Amino acid sequence: MRYEFTIVIEPDDAGFHAFVPALPGCHSQGSTLDEARANIAEAIELHVESMIEDGEEIPLEKEPYFVSRLSVPIAA
């Protein structure tokens, strides 16, 4: 079976941090963007396999998340 999940990859001090909003606790990292992408794919596979073994329902995303940058003025 094939599952599709939205992933978020963001830069951090060690390279890149990746996570899956639909799978709380599913995180990974990598020194490069490509490494982070490969590592989060592996993390998703392990996470979903564990959920299946535990009899948990796998969340299915209907549409990808909309990600945007927003500037918000804050009064000091």
N, CA, C and O atoms as a Maestro MAE file, in Angstrom:
{
 s_m_m2io_version
 :::
 2.0.0
}

f_m_ct {
 s_m_title
 :::
 protein
 m_atom[304] {
  # First column is atom index #
  i_m_mmod_type
  r_m_x_coord
  r_m_y_coord
  r_m_z_coord
  i_m_residue_number
  s_m_chain_name
  s_m_pdb_residue_name
  s_m_pdb_atom_name
  i_m_atomic_number
  :::
  1 25 0.851 -1.183 0.000 1 A "MET " " N  " 7
  2 3 0.000 0.000 0.000 1 A "MET " " CA " 6
  3 2 0.890 1.237 0.000 1 A "MET " " C  " 6
  4 15 1.982 1.222 0.567 1 A "MET " " O  " 8
  5 25 0.425 2.293 -0.630 2 A "ARG " " N  " 7
  6 3 1.183 3.544 -0.697 2 A "ARG " " CA " 6
  7 2 0.395 4.634 0.016 2 A "ARG " " C  " 6
  8 15 -0.797 4.817 -0.230 2 A "ARG " " O  " 8
  9 25 1.079 5.357 0.906 3 A "TYR " " N  " 7
  10 3 0.482 6.474 1.636 3 A "TYR " " CA " 6
  11 2 1.166 7.762 1.200 3 A "TYR " " C  " 6
  12 15 2.356 7.761 0.884 3 A "TYR " " O  " 8
  13 25 0.414 8.863 1.181 4 A "GLU " " N  " 7
  14 3 0.989 10.170 0.883 4 A "GLU " " CA " 6
  15 2 0.797 11.076 2.085 4 A "GLU " " C  " 6
  16 15 -0.297 11.155 2.645 4 A "GLU " " O  " 8
  17 25 1.868 11.763 2.480 5 A "PHE " " N  " 7
  18 3 1.824 12.682 3.603 5 A "PHE " " CA " 6
  19 2 2.521 13.981 3.225 5 A "PHE " " C  " 6
  20 15 3.482 13.987 2.456 5 A "PHE " " O  " 8
  21 25 2.026 15.064 3.770 6 A "THR " " N  " 7
  22 3 2.706 16.349 3.655 6 A "THR " " CA " 6
  23 2 3.882 16.332 4.622 6 A "THR " " C  " 6
  24 15 3.732 15.949 5.782 6 A "THR " " O  " 8
  25 25 5.046 16.745 4.146 7 A "ILE " " N  " 7
  26 3 6.217 16.868 5.015 7 A "ILE " " CA " 6
  27 2 6.628 18.333 5.072 7 A "ILE " " C  " 6
  28 15 6.374 19.101 4.144 7 A "ILE " " O  " 8
  29 25 7.262 18.703 6.169 8 A "VAL " " N  " 7
  30 3 7.815 20.049 6.328 8 A "VAL " " CA " 6
  31 2 9.298 19.880 6.616 8 A "VAL " " C  " 6
  32 15 9.686 19.137 7.517 8 A "VAL " " O  " 8
  33 25 10.116 20.569 5.851 9 A "ILE " " N  " 7
  34 3 11.560 20.551 6.070 9 A "ILE " " CA " 6
  35 2 12.009 21.982 6.292 9 A "ILE " " C  " 6
  36 15 11.757 22.867 5.474 9 A "ILE " " O  " 8
  37 25 12.679 22.192 7.414 10 A "GLU " " N  " 7
  38 3 13.122 23.539 7.765 10 A "GLU " " CA " 6
  39 2 14.597 23.512 8.158 10 A "GLU " " C  " 6
  40 15 15.074 22.530 8.726 10 A "GLU " " O  " 8
  41 25 15.312 24.585 7.858 11 A "PRO " " N  " 7
  42 3 16.724 24.619 8.260 11 A "PRO " " CA " 6
  43 2 16.840 24.732 9.783 11 A "PRO " " C  " 6
  44 15 16.013 25.367 10.438 11 A "PRO " " O  " 8
  45 25 17.883 24.102 10.330 12 A "ASP " " N  " 7
  46 3 18.197 24.278 11.745 12 A "ASP " " CA " 6
  47 2 19.716 24.339 11.890 12 A "ASP " " C  " 6
  48 15 20.430 24.335 10.887 12 A "ASP " " O  " 8
  49 25 20.213 24.395 13.110 13 A "ASP " " N  " 7
  50 3 21.645 24.565 13.340 13 A "ASP " " CA " 6
  51 2 22.483 23.414 12.783 13 A "ASP " " C  " 6
  52 15 23.632 23.618 12.391 13 A "ASP " " O  " 8
  53 25 21.913 22.207 12.747 14 A "ALA " " N  " 7
  54 3 22.669 21.033 12.304 14 A "ALA " " CA " 6
  55 2 22.452 20.699 10.829 14 A "ALA " " C  " 6
  56 15 23.061 19.756 10.324 14 A "ALA " " O  " 8
  57 25 21.613 21.435 10.137 15 A "GLY " " N  " 7
  58 3 21.307 21.163 8.738 15 A "GLY " " CA " 6
  59 2 19.833 21.390 8.481 15 A "GLY " " C  " 6
  60 15 19.404 22.527 8.288 15 A "GLY " " O  " 8
  61 25 19.044 20.306 8.475 16 A "PHE " " N  " 7
  62 3 17.612 20.408 8.200 16 A "PHE " " CA " 6
  63 2 16.824 19.473 9.110 16 A "PHE " " C  " 6
  64 15 17.227 18.336 9.358 16 A "PHE " " O  " 8
  65 25 15.717 19.965 9.593 17 A "HIS " " N  " 7
  66 3 14.782 19.200 10.432 17 A "HIS " " CA " 6
  67 2 13.544 18.931 9.597 17 A "HIS " " C  " 6
  68 15 13.017 19.838 8.954 17 A "HIS " " O  " 8
  69 25 13.073 17.685 9.602 18 A "ALA " " N  " 7
  70 3 11.887 17.308 8.827 18 A "ALA " " CA " 6
  71 2 10.853 16.684 9.751 18 A "ALA " " C  " 6
  72 15 11.196 15.953 10.681 18 A "ALA " " O  " 8
  73 25 9.574 16.981 9.486 19 A "PHE " " N  " 7
  74 3 8.507 16.366 10.266 19 A "PHE " " CA " 6
  75 2 7.246 16.230 9.424 19 A "PHE " " C  " 6
  76 15 7.115 16.823 8.354 19 A "PHE " " O  " 8
  77 25 6.319 15.423 9.950 20 A "VAL " " N  " 7
  78 3 5.069 15.130 9.256 20 A "VAL " " CA " 6
  79 2 3.922 15.592 10.157 20 A "VAL " " C  " 6
  80 15 3.648 14.952 11.172 20 A "VAL " " O  " 8
  81 25 3.244 16.693 9.804 21 A "PRO " " N  " 7
  82 3 2.168 17.206 10.661 21 A "PRO " " CA " 6
  83 2 1.070 16.178 10.966 21 A "PRO " " C  " 6
  84 15 0.506 16.194 12.060 21 A "PRO " " O  " 8
  85 25 0.763 15.295 10.027 22 A "ALA " " N  " 7
  86 3 -0.310 14.311 10.234 22 A "ALA " " CA " 6
  87 2 0.117 13.145 11.122 22 A "ALA " " C  " 6
  88 15 -0.724 12.372 11.581 22 A "ALA " " O  " 8
  89 25 1.422 13.018 11.365 23 A "LEU " " N  " 7
  90 3 1.936 11.919 12.184 23 A "LEU " " CA " 6
  91 2 2.725 12.488 13.364 23 A "LEU " " C  " 6
  92 15 3.953 12.549 13.312 23 A "LEU " " O  " 8
  93 25 2.037 12.901 14.416 24 A "PRO " " N  " 7
  94 3 2.740 13.474 15.566 24 A "PRO " " CA " 6
  95 2 3.855 12.545 16.060 24 A "PRO " " C  " 6
  96 15 3.656 11.343 16.234 24 A "PRO " " O  " 8
  97 25 5.010 13.127 16.277 25 A "GLY " " N  " 7
  98 3 6.161 12.359 16.735 25 A "GLY " " CA " 6
  99 2 7.035 11.824 15.621 25 A "GLY " " C  " 6
  100 15 8.085 11.240 15.892 25 A "GLY " " O  " 8
  101 25 6.629 12.008 14.371 26 A "CYS " " N  " 7
  102 3 7.416 11.530 13.237 26 A "CYS " " CA " 6
  103 2 8.316 12.668 12.758 26 A "CYS " " C  " 6
  104 15 7.883 13.565 12.034 26 A "CYS " " O  " 8
  105 25 9.574 12.608 13.182 27 A "HIS " " N  " 7
  106 3 10.568 13.640 12.879 27 A "HIS " " CA " 6
  107 2 11.839 12.985 12.376 27 A "HIS " " C  " 6
  108 15 12.079 11.806 12.636 27 A "HIS " " O  " 8
  109 25 12.644 13.732 11.666 28 A "SER " " N  " 7
  110 3 13.967 13.286 11.266 28 A "SER " " CA " 6
  111 2 14.817 14.519 10.975 28 A "SER " " C  " 6
  112 15 14.368 15.653 11.140 28 A "SER " " O  " 8
  113 25 16.037 14.279 10.543 29 A "GLN " " N  " 7
  114 3 16.931 15.387 10.218 29 A "GLN " " CA " 6
  115 2 17.917 14.941 9.163 29 A "GLN " " C  " 6
  116 15 17.984 13.761 8.820 29 A "GLN " " O  " 8
  117 25 18.672 15.876 8.656 30 A "GLY " " N  " 7
  118 3 19.714 15.570 7.683 30 A "GLY " " CA " 6
  119 2 20.647 16.739 7.519 30 A "GLY " " C  " 6
  120 15 20.277 17.884 7.780 30 A "GLY " " O  " 8
  121 25 21.847 16.454 7.091 31 A "SER " " N  " 7
  122 3 22.836 17.511 6.868 31 A "SER " " CA " 6
  123 2 22.495 18.340 5.642 31 A "SER " " C  " 6
  124 15 22.826 19.523 5.563 31 A "SER " " O  " 8
  125 25 21.820 17.693 4.673 32 A "THR " " N  " 7
  126 3 21.407 18.380 3.451 32 A "THR " " CA " 6
  127 2 19.900 18.211 3.277 32 A "THR " " C  " 6
  128 15 19.278 17.385 3.945 32 A "THR " " O  " 8
  129 25 19.338 18.980 2.397 33 A "LEU " " N  " 7
  130 3 17.910 18.872 2.101 33 A "LEU " " CA " 6
  131 2 17.566 17.478 1.576 33 A "LEU " " C  " 6
  132 15 16.570 16.885 1.990 33 A "LEU " " O  " 8
  133 25 18.382 16.961 0.672 34 A "ASP " " N  " 7
  134 3 18.138 15.625 0.117 34 A "ASP " " CA " 6
  135 2 18.234 14.544 1.193 34 A "ASP " " C  " 6
  136 15 17.439 13.604 1.211 34 A "ASP " " O  " 8
  137 25 19.206 14.682 2.081 35 A "GLU " " N  " 7
  138 3 19.347 13.712 3.170 35 A "GLU " " CA " 6
  139 2 18.147 13.776 4.119 35 A "GLU " " C  " 6
  140 15 17.650 12.742 4.565 35 A "GLU " " O  " 8
  141 25 17.688 14.980 4.422 36 A "ALA " " N  " 7
  142 3 16.511 15.129 5.289 36 A "ALA " " CA " 6
  143 2 15.284 14.513 4.631 36 A "ALA " " C  " 6
  144 15 14.485 13.867 5.309 36 A "ALA " " O  " 8
  145 25 15.120 14.697 3.341 37 A "ARG " " N  " 7
  146 3 13.982 14.133 2.605 37 A "ARG " " CA " 6
  147 2 14.047 12.598 2.632 37 A "ARG " " C  " 6
  148 15 13.033 11.944 2.874 37 A "ARG " " O  " 8
  149 25 15.206 12.032 2.390 38 A "ALA " " N  " 7
  150 3 15.358 10.575 2.427 38 A "ALA " " CA " 6
  151 2 15.123 10.033 3.833 38 A "ALA " " C  " 6
  152 15 14.487 8.993 4.006 38 A "ALA " " O  " 8
  153 25 15.638 10.741 4.832 39 A "ASN " " N  " 7
  154 3 15.487 10.282 6.218 39 A "ASN " " CA " 6
  155 2 14.041 10.357 6.689 39 A "ASN " " C  " 6
  156 15 13.587 9.477 7.421 39 A "ASN " " O  " 8
  157 25 13.308 11.395 6.282 40 A "ILE " " N  " 7
  158 3 11.909 11.492 6.722 40 A "ILE " " CA " 6
  159 2 11.072 10.431 6.008 40 A "ILE " " C  " 6
  160 15 10.096 9.938 6.574 40 A "ILE " " O  " 8
  161 25 11.433 10.073 4.782 41 A "ALA " " N  " 7
  162 3 10.722 8.992 4.091 41 A "ALA " " CA " 6
  163 2 10.880 7.688 4.868 41 A "ALA " " C  " 6
  164 15 9.915 6.944 5.044 41 A "ALA " " O  " 8
  165 25 12.086 7.417 5.326 42 A "GLU " " N  " 7
  166 3 12.328 6.214 6.125 42 A "GLU " " CA " 6
  167 2 11.587 6.291 7.467 42 A "GLU " " C  " 6
  168 15 11.018 5.301 7.926 42 A "GLU " " O  " 8
  169 25 11.601 7.470 8.084 43 A "ALA " " N  " 7
  170 3 10.902 7.642 9.358 43 A "ALA " " CA " 6
  171 2 9.398 7.420 9.198 43 A "ALA " " C  " 6
  172 15 8.763 6.819 10.064 43 A "ALA " " O  " 8
  173 25 8.829 7.906 8.091 44 A "ILE " " N  " 7
  174 3 7.401 7.696 7.823 44 A "ILE " " CA " 6
  175 2 7.113 6.207 7.698 44 A "ILE " " C  " 6
  176 15 6.155 5.703 8.284 44 A "ILE " " O  " 8
  177 25 7.937 5.510 6.940 45 A "GLU " " N  " 7
  178 3 7.734 4.076 6.753 45 A "GLU " " CA " 6
  179 2 7.736 3.344 8.092 45 A "GLU " " C  " 6
  180 15 6.848 2.534 8.354 45 A "GLU " " O  " 8
  181 25 8.714 3.619 8.931 46 A "LEU " " N  " 7
  182 3 8.797 2.969 10.240 46 A "LEU " " CA " 6
  183 2 7.637 3.360 11.138 46 A "LEU " " C  " 6
  184 15 7.087 2.520 11.851 46 A "LEU " " O  " 8
  185 25 7.268 4.619 11.106 47 A "HIS " " N  " 7
  186 3 6.176 5.130 11.941 47 A "HIS " " CA " 6
  187 2 4.856 4.454 11.555 47 A "HIS " " C  " 6
  188 15 4.119 3.985 12.421 47 A "HIS " " O  " 8
  189 25 4.566 4.406 10.261 48 A "VAL " " N  " 7
  190 3 3.313 3.814 9.795 48 A "VAL " " CA " 6
  191 2 3.307 2.305 10.055 48 A "VAL " " C  " 6
  192 15 2.284 1.758 10.466 48 A "VAL " " O  " 8
  193 25 4.423 1.633 9.824 49 A "GLU " " N  " 7
  194 3 4.495 0.202 10.127 49 A "GLU " " CA " 6
  195 2 4.200 -0.056 11.599 49 A "GLU " " C  " 6
  196 15 3.493 -1.005 11.939 49 A "GLU " " O  " 8
  197 25 4.740 0.786 12.470 50 A "SER " " N  " 7
  198 3 4.491 0.644 13.909 50 A "SER " " CA " 6
  199 2 3.019 0.866 14.238 50 A "SER " " C  " 6
  200 15 2.443 0.143 15.051 50 A "SER " " O  " 8
  201 25 2.410 1.870 13.601 51 A "MET " " N  " 7
  202 3 0.986 2.139 13.830 51 A "MET " " CA " 6
  203 2 0.137 0.943 13.389 51 A "MET " " C  " 6
  204 15 -0.811 0.567 14.078 51 A "MET " " O  " 8
  205 25 0.475 0.351 12.250 52 A "ILE " " N  " 7
  206 3 -0.259 -0.811 11.743 52 A "ILE " " CA " 6
  207 2 -0.131 -1.982 12.718 52 A "ILE " " C  " 6
  208 15 -1.119 -2.646 13.033 52 A "ILE " " O  " 8
  209 25 1.093 -2.229 13.193 53 A "GLU " " N  " 7
  210 3 1.326 -3.312 14.156 53 A "GLU " " CA " 6
  211 2 0.532 -3.107 15.442 53 A "GLU " " C  " 6
  212 15 0.074 -4.070 16.057 53 A "GLU " " O  " 8
  213 25 0.371 -1.843 15.843 54 A "ASP " " N  " 7
  214 3 -0.359 -1.521 17.071 54 A "ASP " " CA " 6
  215 2 -1.862 -1.412 16.843 54 A "ASP " " C  " 6
  216 15 -2.609 -1.122 17.777 54 A "ASP " " O  " 8
  217 25 -2.313 -1.642 15.607 55 A "GLY " " N  " 7
  218 3 -3.736 -1.582 15.303 55 A "GLY " " CA " 6
  219 2 -4.301 -0.172 15.251 55 A "GLY " " C  " 6
  220 15 -5.512 0.017 15.359 55 A "GLY " " O  " 8
  221 25 -3.432 0.820 15.087 56 A "GLU " " N  " 7
  222 3 -3.875 2.212 15.018 56 A "GLU " " CA " 6
  223 2 -4.316 2.561 13.604 56 A "GLU " " C  " 6
  224 15 -3.820 1.998 12.628 56 A "GLU " " O  " 8
  225 25 -5.245 3.489 13.507 57 A "GLU " " N  " 7
  226 3 -5.715 3.947 12.206 57 A "GLU " " CA " 6
  227 2 -4.700 4.924 11.611 57 A "GLU " " C  " 6
  228 15 -4.211 5.819 12.300 57 A "GLU " " O  " 8
  229 25 -4.393 4.744 10.346 58 A "ILE " " N  " 7
  230 3 -3.450 5.630 9.656 58 A "ILE " " CA " 6
  231 2 -4.221 6.830 9.131 58 A "ILE " " C  " 6
  232 15 -5.179 6.658 8.377 58 A "ILE " " O  " 8
  233 25 -3.824 8.052 9.513 59 A "PRO " " N  " 7
  234 3 -4.531 9.234 9.018 59 A "PRO " " CA " 6
  235 2 -4.280 9.430 7.525 59 A "PRO " " C  " 6
  236 15 -3.148 9.317 7.056 59 A "PRO " " O  " 8
  237 25 -5.333 9.720 6.796 60 A "LEU " " N  " 7
  238 3 -5.215 9.989 5.371 60 A "LEU " " CA " 6
  239 2 -5.500 11.458 5.120 60 A "LEU " " C  " 6
  240 15 -6.546 11.970 5.520 60 A "LEU " " O  " 8
  241 25 -4.581 12.132 4.466 61 A "GLU " " N  " 7
  242 3 -4.754 13.547 4.159 61 A "GLU " " CA " 6
  243 2 -5.588 13.681 2.889 61 A "GLU " " C  " 6
  244 15 -5.342 12.990 1.900 61 A "GLU " " O  " 8
  245 25 -6.566 14.564 2.923 62 A "LYS " " N  " 7
  246 3 -7.391 14.786 1.736 62 A "LYS " " CA " 6
  247 2 -6.733 15.773 0.786 62 A "LYS " " C  " 6
  248 15 -6.789 15.595 -0.431 62 A "LYS " " O  " 8
  249 25 -6.124 16.788 1.317 63 A "GLU " " N  " 7
  250 3 -5.442 17.803 0.511 63 A "GLU " " CA " 6
  251 2 -4.149 18.171 1.225 63 A "GLU " " C  " 6
  252 15 -4.083 18.096 2.452 63 A "GLU " " O  " 8
  253 25 -3.122 18.568 0.484 64 A "PRO " " N  " 7
  254 3 -1.904 19.017 1.162 64 A "PRO " " CA " 6
  255 2 -2.158 20.308 1.935 64 A "PRO " " C  " 6
  256 15 -3.075 21.073 1.636 64 A "PRO " " O  " 8
  257 25 -1.326 20.516 2.920 65 A "TYR " " N  " 7
  258 3 -1.392 21.750 3.693 65 A "TYR " " CA " 6
  259 2 -1.016 22.928 2.811 65 A "TYR " " C  " 6
  260 15 -0.269 22.776 1.845 65 A "TYR " " O  " 8
  261 25 -1.531 24.090 3.141 66 A "PHE " " N  " 7
  262 3 -1.113 25.320 2.484 66 A "PHE " " CA " 6
  263 2 -0.085 25.968 3.394 66 A "PHE " " C  " 6
  264 15 -0.388 26.286 4.544 66 A "PHE " " O  " 8
  265 25 1.107 26.163 2.902 67 A "VAL " " N  " 7
  266 3 2.176 26.752 3.692 67 A "VAL " " CA " 6
  267 2 2.531 28.089 3.082 67 A "VAL " " C  " 6
  268 15 2.765 28.189 1.878 67 A "VAL " " O  " 8
  269 25 2.572 29.117 3.912 68 A "SER " " N  " 7
  270 3 2.864 30.456 3.441 68 A "SER " " CA " 6
  271 2 3.573 31.241 4.533 68 A "SER " " C  " 6
  272 15 3.510 30.877 5.707 68 A "SER " " O  " 8
  273 25 4.239 32.302 4.151 69 A "ARG " " N  " 7
  274 3 4.866 33.188 5.122 69 A "ARG " " CA " 6
  275 2 3.890 34.339 5.386 69 A "ARG " " C  " 6
  276 15 3.296 34.882 4.455 69 A "ARG " " O  " 8
  277 25 3.731 34.704 6.658 70 A "LEU " " N  " 7
  278 3 2.798 35.745 7.044 70 A "LEU " " CA " 6
  279 2 3.500 36.736 7.953 70 A "LEU " " C  " 6
  280 15 4.139 36.338 8.927 70 A "LEU " " O  " 8
  281 25 3.390 38.003 7.651 71 A "SER " " N  " 7
  282 3 3.960 39.061 8.480 71 A "SER " " CA " 6
  283 2 2.861 39.631 9.359 71 A "SER " " C  " 6
  284 15 1.824 40.070 8.861 71 A "SER " " O  " 8
  285 25 3.088 39.624 10.673 72 A "VAL " " N  " 7
  286 3 2.070 40.076 11.620 72 A "VAL " " CA " 6
  287 2 2.675 41.175 12.497 72 A "VAL " " C  " 6
  288 15 3.656 40.929 13.199 72 A "VAL " " O  " 8
  289 25 2.103 42.385 12.466 73 A "PRO " " N  " 7
  290 3 2.618 43.444 13.336 73 A "PRO " " CA " 6
  291 2 2.180 43.187 14.783 73 A "PRO " " C  " 6
  292 15 1.024 42.855 15.046 73 A "PRO " " O  " 8
  293 25 3.115 43.346 15.703 74 A "ILE " " N  " 7
  294 3 2.842 43.150 17.129 74 A "ILE " " CA " 6
  295 2 3.205 44.440 17.860 74 A "ILE " " C  " 6
  296 15 4.329 44.934 17.762 74 A "ILE " " O  " 8
  297 25 2.236 44.971 18.590 75 A "ALA " " N  " 7
  298 3 2.505 46.193 19.367 75 A "ALA " " CA " 6
  299 2 3.351 45.831 20.580 75 A "ALA " " C  " 6
  300 15 3.029 44.899 21.316 75 A "ALA " " O  " 8
  301 25 4.421 46.565 20.781 76 A "ALA " " N  " 7
  302 3 5.319 46.267 21.913 76 A "ALA " " CA " 6
  303 2 4.926 46.976 23.169 76 A "ALA " " C  " 6
  304 15 5.585 46.822 24.197 76 A "ALA " " O  " 8
  :::
 }
 m_bond[303] {
  # First column is bond index #
  i_m_from
  i_m_to
  i_m_order
  :::
  1 1 2 1
  2 2 3 1
  3 3 4 2
  4 3 5 1
  5 5 6 1
  6 6 7 1
  7 7 8 2
  8 7 9 1
  9 9 10 1
  10 10 11 1
  11 11 12 2
  12 11 13 1
  13 13 14 1
  14 14 15 1
  15 15 16 2
  16 15 17 1
  17 17 18 1
  18 18 19 1
  19 19 20 2
  20 19 21 1
  21 21 22 1
  22 22 23 1
  23 23 24 2
  24 23 25 1
  25 25 26 1
  26 26 27 1
  27 27 28 2
  28 27 29 1
  29 29 30 1
  30 30 31 1
  31 31 32 2
  32 31 33 1
  33 33 34 1
  34 34 35 1
  35 35 36 2
  36 35 37 1
  37 37 38 1
  38 38 39 1
  39 39 40 2
  40 39 41 1
  41 41 42 1
  42 42 43 1
  43 43 44 2
  44 43 45 1
  45 45 46 1
  46 46 47 1
  47 47 48 2
  48 47 49 1
  49 49 50 1
  50 50 51 1
  51 51 52 2
  52 51 53 1
  53 53 54 1
  54 54 55 1
  55 55 56 2
  56 55 57 1
  57 57 58 1
  58 58 59 1
  59 59 60 2
  60 59 61 1
  61 61 62 1
  62 62 63 1
  63 63 64 2
  64 63 65 1
  65 65 66 1
  66 66 67 1
  67 67 68 2
  68 67 69 1
  69 69 70 1
  70 70 71 1
  71 71 72 2
  72 71 73 1
  73 73 74 1
  74 74 75 1
  75 75 76 2
  76 75 77 1
  77 77 78 1
  78 78 79 1
  79 79 80 2
  80 79 81 1
  81 81 82 1
  82 82 83 1
  83 83 84 2
  84 83 85 1
  85 85 86 1
  86 86 87 1
  87 87 88 2
  88 87 89 1
  89 89 90 1
  90 90 91 1
  91 91 92 2
  92 91 93 1
  93 93 94 1
  94 94 95 1
  95 95 96 2
  96 95 97 1
  97 97 98 1
  98 98 99 1
  99 99 100 2
  100 99 101 1
  101 101 102 1
  102 102 103 1
  103 103 104 2
  104 103 105 1
  105 105 106 1
  106 106 107 1
  107 107 108 2
  108 107 109 1
  109 109 110 1
  110 110 111 1
  111 111 112 2
  112 111 113 1
  113 113 114 1
  114 114 115 1
  115 115 116 2
  116 115 117 1
  117 117 118 1
  118 118 119 1
  119 119 120 2
  120 119 121 1
  121 121 122 1
  122 122 123 1
  123 123 124 2
  124 123 125 1
  125 125 126 1
  126 126 127 1
  127 127 128 2
  128 127 129 1
  129 129 130 1
  130 130 131 1
  131 131 132 2
  132 131 133 1
  133 133 134 1
  134 134 135 1
  135 135 136 2
  136 135 137 1
  137 137 138 1
  138 138 139 1
  139 139 140 2
  140 139 141 1
  141 141 142 1
  142 142 143 1
  143 143 144 2
  144 143 145 1
  145 145 146 1
  146 146 147 1
  147 147 148 2
  148 147 149 1
  149 149 150 1
  150 150 151 1
  151 151 152 2
  152 151 153 1
  153 153 154 1
  154 154 155 1
  155 155 156 2
  156 155 157 1
  157 157 158 1
  158 158 159 1
  159 159 160 2
  160 159 161 1
  161 161 162 1
  162 162 163 1
  163 163 164 2
  164 163 165 1
  165 165 166 1
  166 166 167 1
  167 167 168 2
  168 167 169 1
  169 169 170 1
  170 170 171 1
  171 171 172 2
  172 171 173 1
  173 173 174 1
  174 174 175 1
  175 175 176 2
  176 175 177 1
  177 177 178 1
  178 178 179 1
  179 179 180 2
  180 179 181 1
  181 181 182 1
  182 182 183 1
  183 183 184 2
  184 183 185 1
  185 185 186 1
  186 186 187 1
  187 187 188 2
  188 187 189 1
  189 189 190 1
  190 190 191 1
  191 191 192 2
  192 191 193 1
  193 193 194 1
  194 194 195 1
  195 195 196 2
  196 195 197 1
  197 197 198 1
  198 198 199 1
  199 199 200 2
  200 199 201 1
  201 201 202 1
  202 202 203 1
  203 203 204 2
  204 203 205 1
  205 205 206 1
  206 206 207 1
  207 207 208 2
  208 207 209 1
  209 209 210 1
  210 210 211 1
  211 211 212 2
  212 211 213 1
  213 213 214 1
  214 214 215 1
  215 215 216 2
  216 215 217 1
  217 217 218 1
  218 218 219 1
  219 219 220 2
  220 219 221 1
  221 221 222 1
  222 222 223 1
  223 223 224 2
  224 223 225 1
  225 225 226 1
  226 226 227 1
  227 227 228 2
  228 227 229 1
  229 229 230 1
  230 230 231 1
  231 231 232 2
  232 231 233 1
  233 233 234 1
  234 234 235 1
  235 235 236 2
  236 235 237 1
  237 237 238 1
  238 238 239 1
  239 239 240 2
  240 239 241 1
  241 241 242 1
  242 242 243 1
  243 243 244 2
  244 243 245 1
  245 245 246 1
  246 246 247 1
  247 247 248 2
  248 247 249 1
  249 249 250 1
  250 250 251 1
  251 251 252 2
  252 251 253 1
  253 253 254 1
  254 254 255 1
  255 255 256 2
  256 255 257 1
  257 257 258 1
  258 258 259 1
  259 259 260 2
  260 259 261 1
  261 261 262 1
  262 262 263 1
  263 263 264 2
  264 263 265 1
  265 265 266 1
  266 266 267 1
  267 267 268 2
  268 267 269 1
  269 269 270 1
  270 270 271 1
  271 271 272 2
  272 271 273 1
  273 273 274 1
  274 274 275 1
  275 275 276 2
  276 275 277 1
  277 277 278 1
  278 278 279 1
  279 279 280 2
  280 279 281 1
  281 281 282 1
  282 282 283 1
  283 283 284 2
  284 283 285 1
  285 285 286 1
  286 286 287 1
  287 287 288 2
  288 287 289 1
  289 289 290 1
  290 290 291 1
  291 291 292 2
  292 291 293 1
  293 293 294 1
  294 294 295 1
  295 295 296 2
  296 295 297 1
  297 297 298 1
  298 298 299 1
  299 299 300 2
  300 299 301 1
  301 301 302 1
  302 302 303 1
  303 303 304 2
  :::
 }
}
